[in-house]
Amino acid sequence: MLQARILGAWLERRCGSPYSYLVGCLLPKQAQNWQRYLSTTCSKCSKSQRLGRKRNLSEKKLTRYFVDHRKVRVVGGKGGNGLSCFLSEPRKMFGGPDGGNGGDGGHIILKVDPHVKSLGSVLPLYRGIDGERGGSKNCYGSAGHCTYIKVPIGTVVKEDSKVVADLNEPGEEYVAAYGGLGGKGNRFFLDNFNRAPVTATEGELGQERVLHLELKTMAHAGMVGFPNAGKSSLLRAISNAKPAVAAYAFTTLNPHVGIVRYENYEQVAVADIPGIIKGAHKNRGLGIAFLKHVERCRFFLYVLDLSVSEPWTQLQDLKYELEQYGEGLSKRPHAIIGNKFDLPQSKSNLLLLRERVEHRVIPLSALTGENLEELFSHLKELYDNYVKTEEARKEKPLKW
């Protein structure tokens, strides 16, 4: 009762005497858990009810959830067996064979789903649904339903190191394993020479394959730079993407894609590629595991750190790594971005960079948002040129 009295006195000071009376009527055990028994609309005592919000996942957890390669074994469904039987009805002594065929086995199909962003949901083994056996009275067994595996856009399917499918369009499908054909019933073998066949065949086994799935990020622009150049901060500044940002190298461990929206409902996808170091084409650092995401980018944004001395050497090293990984990558359309322009030493380095580089340099600060408008306009120019080039080739440009 001591706890009830203390609680009643506190409520009386806060909300008046009615609470003192109510708490005094409670048993000691009830007073300890008074929130379960008291309900009030008093603005002083009631807790603010806020909608629950998911906590942002850390980069370490995102890396665990993001999977860009997967080995999967697919087995098509087995066909149903045919049936051997004869028609048996009253006043029909020789009804003849009436065993039906078995149903075909179900296929295993890879289907592109734009809402899937990773191969983490792909299981290591898939077995198709078997077809049902044939029935009497010449009834066919039902075929097994197809099994669909949802994969993200940009999935490459390999078998024995050979590319067998490249899935780039939403809704695109690829039959990974065909189901077996159904067996034949004895009705199938009826002919003029054999009027009472008893032969029936079993269903065929489904196709079995071992495939390697690789995900290559699909985006219009790819931000390429050394670790701590400010790529993640820049992506957060120009889009709604929320990659991790910290003051140590290799903060970003998996690619992030942000969408830049314009007034005419055009959307430009920008990918934040994890930091590249010297020797990345030899699988140093994060190496080839993330260099492959650069292949699908239509143009590049080279992000240079203006706070370090000789920033033009970063550009030379980045182009060299791209060219060593894939011939012609360094010659794709690109823009040069000088980040961290808000730091005092960056202004002098910018003048030296412009003397050494013939291409246009866009100085900006992802932290303060300085000069982001110039980046937006130049990014739109690169996107429009890409669309015109694809239309001139009579190809469909990538749309988000």
Salt bridges, closest charged atoms under 4 A:
GLU59 OE2 - HIS256 NE2 3.41
ASP68 OD1 - HIS69 ND1 3.02
ASP68 OD2 - LYS292 NZ 3.79
ASP68 OD2 - HIS293 NE2 3.30
GLU89 OE1 - LYS92 NZ 3.80
ASP113 OD2 - LYS150 NZ 3.79
GLU159 OE1 - ARG209 NH2 2.63
ASP166 OD1 - ARG296 NH2 2.78
GLU173 OE2 - LYS111 NZ 3.97
GLU208 OE2 - ARG73 NE 2.78
GLU214 OE1 - LYS158 NZ 3.50
GLU266 OE1 - LYS399 NZ 3.63
GLU295 OE1 - LYS216 NZ 2.92
ASP305 OD2 - LYS340 NZ 3.26
ASP317 OD2 - LYS278 NZ 3.64
GLU321 OE1 - HIS281 ND1 2.63
GLU374 OE2 - ARG360 NH2 3.08
GLU381 OE1 - HIS378 ND1 3.46
ASP384 OD1 - LYS380 NZ 2.84
GLU390 OE2 - ARG393 NH1 3.77
